[in-house]
Amino acid sequence: MSASSLPDPRIQTRPLLLGDRLKARRLSLGLTLEQASQRTGVARSTLSKIEHEQMSPSFQIMKKLATGLDIDIPQLFFPPNVSVSAGRRDITLCNEGRVRATSTYEHELLASTLKNKKMLPFKSTIKAHEITDDPQWIRHDGEEFLLVLSGSICFYSEYYEPIELHVGDSVYYDASMGHILISVTEKDSQVLWVTC
């Protein structure tokens, strides 16, 4: 068989029906329509219509289905063996990221040449070693993940007691909640931050 006669792996030969994927996921969890309705908060009749391709769900309903059935939204559209990779890549060599400094932090932006990223990774040197009595909380949209790379920090947040974190420790949090870091070692500490 010649290479030209092989099927192009990028082409779907059979249209993928959302209802089929949804039903397969429900059955794999051993759920009846009624049980799936209770888990997702979507009416049983609506679920049935979606499974039988009688209606297209809104994005809000899709989010409920994904949460209730413990599956990512893209998985409802693509079977596991179909690649949806865009093939994007960016390499940042050690200490070659874009540097942005403030009075308390020195940030090194990573993967800075990629546009429209779904997450923003950066390393930060924590230069602050004390917190004021009236802290100016940092707040912004999204969620953040933080991993301590060197030294030790104290993580302050609006709704929780301060906690010390050491090398290898991490925290995931709602970034709209006020938060501040200080280094609790003699030298400045370093963390990896990923903002989504």
LINUR-V329457 format. One record per run of one state. SS is the DSSP state (a for helix, b for strand, c for the rest). FROM is the first residue (numbers start at 1). TO is the last residue. If there is no record, write none. Layout:
SS;FROM;TO
SS;FROM;TO
//
This chain:
c;1;2
a;3;5
c;6;17
a;18;28
c;29;32
a;33;40
c;41;43
a;44;51
c;52;58
a;59;68
c;69;72
a;73;77
c;78;97
b;98;101
c;102;104
b;105;109
c;110;119
b;120;126
c;127;137
b;138;138
c;139;142
b;143;150
c;151;151
b;152;157
c;158;159
b;160;166
c;167;169
b;170;174
c;175;178
b;179;183
c;184;188
b;189;195
c;196;196
//
